[in-house]
């Protein structure tokens, strides 16, 4: 997504903390200047940027009196300030499974409301909810057809009318019918407008009073940047908007401004859309979002996604192997086959510490479909391996690697990259297995080195794990090694992947 550029700039600024021999006030001011500049370029309100700068400086001053590590203090202060910028004080409505939840969607025309409704239904459908849709948008031509088409693709029941012009009556009848059939999530689509006309708000209020929704979701287009503040405020004054969904976050540089502006209205952002497909839809959590934005991954989100898709339900043997620290190429082959169930590849890789930058940059060159093709090339290479090679029973010598490359129709440098990825996956996943996370163990029961520091801070990760993953420097070293293996040179490899890797020097 375009917000990745913002994340890269902030990562580069924070990287100066590690490179500086002495983190004095001059280094702090330089870092804050770069971070604030990046936020302003993303259309974040000047007042919010000034507040972030003040919070970081105050945090540094307060903690220095206790003799804390200045590098860690600055890093934590920046992360915490970014999280607080995106996190409203008022929590959003929590849907209650086992009973009917009526959710009413509102928004301006062109914000992607009807498509977002389909994504919303798909999200909860995957989690086992009994969902349905009601089309009360009688203003826009083709609105019912669009909702009907999306519902048919998702195999979700829908209600609407080609002849009835009264949106209030349609909403009432549709909600009453689905309540009687005990649907758990009843989504009501309403009319949008090109601008804030009085009849739009009057109609919204009538529909709201008629169906008495449990939650009102305001769908907002992120491309208008911080102007969403006025839009969200106007809607909240008309009806009690409880949640906000940000759309089109993948196609514009103003996404950061839009998200921070919505949070400033004290409305809770619950989801955000990053593409046109039903799976391009993610639940919003400020800590997880900032963590992924800064390349620190989101292991909690990854674990929840793994559990929700049921990938590990019938893999007791795999979990047992991971708890022993075993993760072979065959295991990775099997997981590549199942990881497709977890949604967009870029989303999954972004949750893995150290992998978001590498894989995200690969996908940026050709989009999600190209990324899936490259994942399939990994599978082709493993198809060309012997059973002993897949089970890590024999070392992969240069001659074996060359045979695998020829047999799969891939480049030698791609085989090397596959092996590097396997090493990184093994490092993270076996850690999850040994700690008991894959069995759902809590922090108290997880096995932990008693001498290890109590990382991570909120929204962060253990720096030792980041070191094990290699980070940008590790990827750079790997590519330099590949340059001498008879494959393509590092710069050509990065071009093939769709650009460079963030934070890496040019060759």
C-alpha positions in Angstrom: 0.0 0.0 0.0 1.1 3.6 -0.4 1.3 4.0 3.4 4.3 1.7 3.2 6.3 4.7 1.9 5.5 6.5 5.1 6.5 3.5 7.1 9.8 3.3 5.2 10.6 7.0 5.9 9.9 6.6 9.6 12.0 3.3 9.7 14.9 5.1 8.0 14.7 7.9 10.5 14.6 5.5 13.5 17.5 3.6 11.9 19.8 6.6 12.7 19.4 5.7 16.3 21.4 2.6 15.8 24.0 4.2 13.5 24.7 7.2 15.8 27.6 6.7 18.1 26.1 9.2 20.5 22.4 9.9 20.6 22.4 13.5 21.6 19.8 16.3 21.2 21.0 17.0 17.7 20.3 13.4 16.6 16.9 13.5 18.3 16.0 16.7 16.5 17.1 15.3 13.2 15.0 12.1 13.7 11.9 14.1 14.7 12.3 16.4 11.8 12.4 13.5 9.3 9.4 11.8 11.0 7.3 14.9 11.2 8.2 15.7 7.6 7.0 12.2 6.5 3.8 12.6 8.4 3.1 16.0 6.8 3.7 14.6 3.4 1.1 11.9 4.2 -1.4 14.8 4.9 -1.5 14.4 8.7 -2.8 17.6 10.4 0.0 20.0 11.5 -1.5 20.2 15.0 -1.3 16.4 15.4 2.3 16.3 14.2 3.2 19.0 16.7 1.6 17.0 19.4 3.6 13.9 18.4 6.8 15.9 18.5 6.0 17.3 21.9 5.0 13.9 23.3 8.3 12.3 22.2 10.4 15.1 23.6 8.5 15.0 26.9 8.8 11.2 27.1 12.6 11.4 26.5 13.0 14.2 29.2 10.9 12.3 31.7 12.6 8.9 31.3 16.2 10.3 31.1 15.9 11.3 34.8 15.6 7.5 35.6 18.8 6.8 33.6 17.1 4.7 30.9 18.6 3.8 27.6 18.2 6.8 25.3 17.8 4.8 22.1 15.1 2.6 23.5 13.3 5.5 25.1 13.2 7.5 21.8 12.1 4.4 19.8 9.3 3.5 22.3 8.2 7.1 22.5 7.8 7.4 18.7 5.9 4.1 18.5 3.6 5.0 21.4 2.9 8.5 20.0 2.0 7.1 16.6 -0.4 4.6 18.3 -2.1 7.3 20.3 -2.5 9.4 17.2 -4.6 6.6 15.6 -6.4 5.3 18.7 -9.6 6.9 19.8 -10.7 7.0 23.4 -14.2 5.6 22.6 -14.2 1.9 21.8 -16.3 0.6 18.9 -19.4 -1.6 19.2 -18.6 -5.3 19.6 -20.9 -7.6 17.7 -22.5 -10.3 19.8 -22.5 -13.8 18.3 -25.7 -15.9 18.8 -28.1 -13.0 18.4 -29.2 -10.6 15.6 -26.8 -7.6 15.2 -28.2 -4.9 12.8 -25.4 -2.8 11.3 -26.3 0.2 9.2 -23.8 1.5 6.6 -23.7 5.2 5.6 -21.4 7.4 3.5 -20.9 9.7 0.6 -21.4 8.3 -2.9 -18.2 7.0 -4.4 -16.6 6.1 -1.1 -16.9 2.4 -1.9 -19.7 1.7 0.5 -21.5 -1.2 -1.3 -18.2 -3.0 -2.0 -17.2 -2.5 1.6 -20.4 -4.1 2.8 -19.6 -7.2 0.8 -16.1 -7.2 2.3 -17.6 -6.8 5.8 -20.0 -9.7 5.2 -17.2 -11.9 3.8 -15.0 -11.1 6.8 -17.6 -12.3 9.3 -18.8 -15.1 7.1 -15.3 -16.6 7.2 -15.4 -16.5 10.9 -18.6 -18.6 11.0 -21.2 -15.8 11.3 -24.6 -16.2 9.7 -24.7 -13.0 7.6 -27.1 -11.2 5.2 -27.5 -7.9 3.4 -30.4 -5.5 2.9 -30.3 -2.9 0.1 -32.0 0.3 1.1 -30.2 2.4 -1.5 -33.0 3.4 -3.8 -31.2 6.5 -5.1 -28.3 5.2 -7.1 -29.1 3.3 -10.3 -27.6 -0.1 -10.2 -27.1 -0.2 -6.4 -29.3 -3.2 -5.9 -27.8 -5.0 -8.8 -24.3 -4.4 -7.4 -25.2 -5.7 -4.0 -27.1 -8.6 -5.5 -24.1 -9.6 -7.6 -21.7 -9.4 -4.6 -24.1 -11.3 -2.4 -24.4 -14.0 -5.0 -20.6 -14.4 -5.3 -20.3 -14.7 -1.5 -23.4 -16.9 -1.2 -24.9 -14.5 1.3 -28.7 -14.0 1.4 -29.9 -10.5 0.4 -33.1 -8.4 0.4 -34.1 -5.6 -1.9 -36.6 -4.4 -4.5 -36.6 -3.1 -8.0 -40.1 -1.5 -7.6 -40.3 -0.2 -4.1 -38.9 3.4 -3.9 -39.2 3.9 -0.2 -35.8 3.0 1.5 -37.4 3.1 5.0 -39.9 0.4 4.1 -37.3 -1.8 2.4 -35.1 -1.5 5.4 -37.9 -2.4 7.8 -39.1 -5.4 5.9 -35.6 -6.7 5.2 -34.5 -6.5 8.8 -37.7 -8.0 10.1 -37.4 -10.9 7.7 -33.8 -11.7 8.6 -34.5 -11.2 12.4 -37.2 -13.8 12.1 -34.8 -16.2 10.4 -32.3 -15.6 13.3 -29.4 -14.2 11.2 -26.5 -13.0 13.4 -25.3 -10.1 11.2 -27.9 -8.0 9.2 -26.1 -5.4 7.1 -28.2 -2.5 5.8 -26.9 -0.5 2.8 -28.2 3.1 2.5 -28.1 5.8 -0.2 -25.1 8.0 -0.7 -24.8 11.4 -2.3 -22.2 13.4 -4.0 -22.3 16.1 -1.3 -23.8 16.6 2.1 -27.4 17.4 1.2 -30.0 17.9 3.8 -32.2 15.1 2.3 -29.4 12.6 2.7 -29.3 13.2 6.5 -33.1 13.3 6.7 -33.2 9.9 4.9 -30.5 8.4 7.1 -32.3 9.5 10.2 -35.6 7.9 9.0 -33.9 4.6 8.2 -32.0 4.7 11.5 -35.2 5.3 13.5 -37.0 2.5 11.5 -34.5 -0.3 12.0 -32.8 0.8 15.3 -29.4 -0.5 14.4 -26.9 -1.8 17.0 -24.1 0.0 15.2 -23.8 2.7 12.5 -20.7 2.4 10.2 -19.5 5.4 8.3 -17.5 4.4 5.2 -14.9 7.1 4.3 -12.7 7.4 1.2 -9.1 7.9 2.4 -8.1 9.8 -0.8 -9.5 13.1 0.6 -7.0 13.0 3.4 -7.5 15.1 6.5 -10.8 16.5 5.0 -12.4 13.3 6.4 -12.4 15.1 9.8 -15.2 17.4 8.7 -17.1 14.7 6.9 -17.0 12.3 9.9 -18.0 15.1 12.3 -21.0 16.1 10.1 -22.3 12.5 10.0 -21.8 12.0 13.7 -23.9 15.1 14.4 -26.7 13.7 12.3 -26.8 10.1 13.6 -24.8 8.3 16.3 -22.0 6.9 14.1 -20.2 4.3 16.2 -17.5 3.0 13.7 -15.6 4.1 10.7 -14.2 2.1 7.8 -11.4 3.6 5.7 -11.4 2.6 2.0 -8.9 2.8 -0.8 -5.9 2.9 1.5 -3.8 1.2 -1.1 -4.0 3.9 -3.8 -3.2 7.3 -2.3 -0.5 9.1 -0.2 -3.1 10.8 2.0 -4.1 7.6 3.9 -2.2 8.6 7.0 -3.9 12.0 7.2 -7.3 10.3 6.7 -6.8 7.8 9.5 -5.4 10.3 12.0 -8.2 12.8 11.2 -10.9 10.2 11.8 -9.3 9.3 15.2 -9.3 13.0 16.1 -13.1 12.9 15.9 -13.0 10.2 18.6 -14.7 7.8 16.2 -13.3 4.3 16.2 -11.7 3.0 13.0 -12.7 -0.7 12.9 -11.6 -1.8 9.4 -9.7 -0.6 6.4 -9.8 -1.6 2.8 -6.6 -2.1 0.7 -7.8 -3.3 -2.7 -10.8 -4.3 -4.8 -11.0 -8.0 -3.8 -13.2 -9.2 -0.9 -10.2 -10.4 1.0 -8.5 -7.0 0.8 -10.1 -6.0 4.1 -8.4 -5.9 7.5 -9.5 -5.3 11.1 -7.9 -2.2 12.5 -5.9 -2.2 15.6 -3.7 0.9 16.2 -0.8 -1.0 17.9 -0.7 -3.8 15.2 -1.1 -1.3 12.4 1.9 0.9 13.6 4.0 -2.3 14.3 3.5 -3.5 10.7 3.9 0.0 9.3 7.4 0.1 10.9 8.3 -3.3 9.7 8.1 -4.9 13.1 5.5 -7.4 12.1 2.3 -8.4 13.9 2.7 -11.8 15.5 -0.5 -11.5 17.5 -2.5 -10.7 14.3 -0.8 -13.6 12.5 -1.7 -16.0 15.3 -5.3 -14.9 15.3 -5.5 -15.3 11.5 -4.0 -18.8 11.7 -6.6 -19.7 14.3 -9.5 -18.2 12.5 -8.8 -20.0 9.3 -8.4 -23.4 11.1 -5.1 -24.1 9.3 -3.7 -25.8 12.4 -6.8 -27.7 13.4 -5.7 -31.0 11.9 -1.9 -30.5 12.1 -1.0 -31.9 15.5 2.0 -33.6 14.0 3.2 -30.3 12.6 2.8 -28.5 15.9 4.7 -31.3 17.7 7.6 -30.9 15.2 7.6 -27.1 15.7 7.8 -27.5 19.5 11.0 -29.5 18.9 12.4 -26.7 16.7 12.0 -28.7 13.5 10.8 -27.0 10.3 11.9 -28.6 7.1 11.5 -27.5 3.4 8.7 -30.1 3.2 6.9 -28.3 6.1 7.3 -25.0 4.3 5.9 -26.6 1.1 2.8 -27.7 3.0 2.4 -24.4 4.6 2.7 -22.5 1.3 -0.2 -24.7 0.1 -2.4 -23.6 3.0 -1.3 -20.0 3.5 -3.5 -19.0 0.5 -6.5 -19.5 2.8 -5.3 -16.6 5.0 -6.1 -13.9 2.4 -3.7 -11.6 0.5 -0.1 -12.7 0.5 1.1 -9.2 1.3 -1.1 -9.1 4.4 0.3 -12.4 5.7 3.9 -11.6 5.1 3.5 -8.1 6.6 2.6 -9.8 9.9 5.9 -11.7 10.0 8.8 -9.7 11.6 11.5 -9.1 9.0 9.5 -10.5 6.1 7.1 -7.6 5.5 9.7 -5.4 3.9 11.2 -8.1 1.8 8.0 -9.7 0.5 6.1 -6.4 0.5 8.6 -4.9 -1.8 8.5 -7.9 -4.1 4.7 -7.6 -4.4 4.9 -3.9 -5.1 6.5 -4.5 -8.4 3.6 -6.5 -9.9 0.7 -6.5 -7.5 -0.9 -9.3 -5.5 -1.3 -11.7 -8.5 2.4 -11.4 -9.4 3.2 -12.2 -5.8 1.1 -15.3 -5.9 2.9 -16.4 -9.1 6.3 -16.0 -7.3 5.1 -18.0 -4.4 4.1 -20.7 -6.9 7.6 -20.6 -8.3 8.8 -21.5 -4.9 6.5 -24.5 -5.0 7.8 -25.5 -8.4 11.4 -25.4 -7.0 10.5 -27.6 -4.1 8.7 -30.0 -6.5 12.1 -30.5 -8.2 13.7 -31.6 -4.9 14.2 -35.2 -3.8 12.5 -36.5 -0.7 15.8 -36.3 1.2 16.3 -32.7 0.2 12.8 -31.7 1.3 13.3 -33.4 4.6 16.7 -31.7 5.2 18.4 -35.1 5.3 21.2 -34.0 2.9 23.0 -30.7 2.5 22.0 -28.6 -0.6 25.3 -28.4 -2.4 25.9 -26.0 -5.3 25.4 -28.9 -7.8 22.1 -29.9 -6.2 20.9 -26.2 -6.3 21.8 -26.0 -10.0 19.8 -29.2 -10.6 16.8 -27.8 -8.8 17.0 -24.6 -10.8 17.1 -26.4 -14.1 14.4 -28.9 -13.2 12.0 -26.2 -12.1 12.8 -23.7 -14.9 13.9 -21.1 -12.4 17.1 -19.2 -11.9 19.8 -20.3 -9.4 19.4 -17.0 -7.6 15.7 -17.8 -7.0 16.7 -21.1 -5.4 19.1 -19.3 -3.1 16.3 -16.8 -2.2 13.9 -19.7 -1.4 16.5 -21.2 1.0 17.0 -17.8 2.6 13.2 -17.5 3.1 13.1 -21.0 4.6 15.7 -20.1 7.1 13.7 -17.0 8.1 10.4 -18.8 8.3 12.0 -21.5 10.4 13.4 -19.0 12.8 10.1 -17.4 13.5 7.8 -20.4 13.4 9.9 -22.6 15.5 10.0 -19.9 18.1 6.2 -19.8 18.1 6.2 -23.6 18.4 8.7 -23.7 21.3 6.9 -21.0 23.2 3.5 -22.8 23.0 1.9 -20.0 21.0 0.7 -22.4 18.3 -1.3 -24.3 20.9 -2.9 -21.1 22.2 -0.8 -21.0 25.4 -0.8 -17.7 27.3 2.2 -15.8 28.4 2.3 -17.4 31.8 2.5 -20.9 30.4 4.9 -20.0 27.5 8.4 -21.3 27.9 10.8 -18.4 28.2 14.5 -17.9 28.8 14.6 -16.4 32.4 17.7 -14.4 31.5 16.1 -12.8 28.4 14.9 -9.2 28.6 11.2 -8.6 28.9 10.5 -7.5 25.3 8.7 -6.3 23.4 7.2 -2.9 24.4 3.6 -2.3 23.3 3.3 -2.7 19.5 6.9 -3.8 19.2 9.0 -7.0 19.0 12.0 -8.6 20.6 15.1 -7.0 19.0 16.8 -10.4 19.3 14.2 -11.9 17.0 14.7 -9.0 14.6 18.5 -9.7 14.6 17.8 -13.4 13.9 15.6 -12.5 11.0 18.4 -10.5 9.4 16.5 -7.3 8.7 17.5 -5.2 5.7 21.2 -5.7 6.3 20.8 -9.4 6.3 18.9 -9.3 3.1 21.6 -7.1 1.6 24.4 -9.6 2.6 22.4 -12.5 1.2 22.0 -10.7 -2.2 25.7 -9.9 -2.3 26.5 -13.6 -1.8 24.1 -14.4 -4.6 26.0 -12.2 -6.9 28.9 -14.6 -6.8 26.9 -17.8 -7.4 26.5 -17.5 -11.1 23.1 -16.0 -10.9 22.0 -12.4 -11.6 23.6 -9.5 -9.8 21.9 -8.1 -6.7 20.6 -4.9 -8.4 19.1 -7.0 -11.2 17.5 -9.3 -8.6 15.9 -6.3 -6.8 14.6 -5.0 -10.1 13.0 -8.4 -10.7 11.4 -8.2 -7.3 9.8 -4.8 -8.1 12.3 -2.3 -6.7 14.8 -2.3 -3.9 14.4 -3.3 -0.2 13.6 -0.4 2.2 16.6 0.7 4.2 19.2 -1.0 2.0 22.0 1.0 0.3 22.2 1.0 -3.5 24.7 -1.3 -5.2 
